[in-house]
Amino acid sequence: MTNTSPHLLSVWAFDKQGHKVHPYKGKSGAKKDLYSVNFTNDTNKFQGLSEEELLEAIKQGRFRQRGTIRMCRANMSSGSNAFAPAMYEGKRVKDF
């Protein structure tokens, strides 16, 4: 299930302008090729997860109460905003 795109298109949310945003892989540093995820309210606690780890966290309901992922629009290469994932494969993340 490894995603060759820099974006994980099966997971999305909407930004304030109503654009669909997706998790993106880090391009350098400690989180290169990983998705930046935070399960706390502390913005300094982002950790890098592989695609498999991120999808497993969604399926286990880790985003039901809190949690964000750094995301951007699919036509962008990166972004600095973190969003609570809303949907995974057409299902509400809060329902997992």
N, C-alpha and C positions, 0 to 999 in steps of 0.2 A: 504494500500500500504506500510505498515511498513516493512522495510528491516531488517531481523534478522542477516544478514551477517555484519561483521564490515566494509565491502566495499559496496559502491553504484555502482553496476556493470553496470547500465544503463547509467551512465555518465562516459566519459573517455576523455583522452588526450594522447599524446605520449611524453615520456621524450627524452632527447638528444641522448640516445642510441637507440631510436626507440621502446622502450617497452611501452605497453599500461599501463597507470596508472589510478587509480580510487580514488574518494574521500573516506576517511576512517573516522570512528567515533573516537572521542577522548576517551582515556581510563581512564583519571583521571582529577582532577581539575575542573575549572569552565566550561569547554567545554566537560565534560564527556558525552558520548553518543550523541554528536553533531558533525556536520561537521564545520571545520574552513574555513570561507569565508571572503574575503576582496573585497570590491567594490571600493576601492580608490588606489592611488599609494603609500600610507603610509603603510609600512610593519608592523607597530605597531597597525594597525586598524582591526585586524582579529576579527570576531564575530562568535559565535556559532549559527548554524541554525539546526533545525530538518530536517529530510528527506523531509517532506512535504513542509517546508519553502524553502529549497534549490531548490526543483523541481519547485515550484511556481515562484521563482526568475528567473529560467531559462526560463520558459514559458512566463514570463512577459518581457523578453528581457533585464534583468538587466546585463547580461554578453556580450551584443552586442558590447559595446564600450570598457569596461574594467571590470576587476574582475578576481580573482583567488580563487582557492580552494586548500587546502593542500591535496595532493594525493600521492599514492604509488602503486606499483604493487600488484596485488591481492594475491600473495604468500608471501607478507610481512605484518607485523602487524601495521607498522606505517612508517612515513617518515617526512622529514622536508621541502620538496620542495613544492612550490605552483605553480600551473599551471592554465592557462586559460582553462576552459573546452572546448573541441572541438566538442564533439558529445553527444547527448542525444537520446536514443532509435533509433539510426541509422540516426538521422537528425542533421545537423550542428547547433550548438548552436547559431552562428551568424545569423541564419535565423529566429530565434524566435523574 
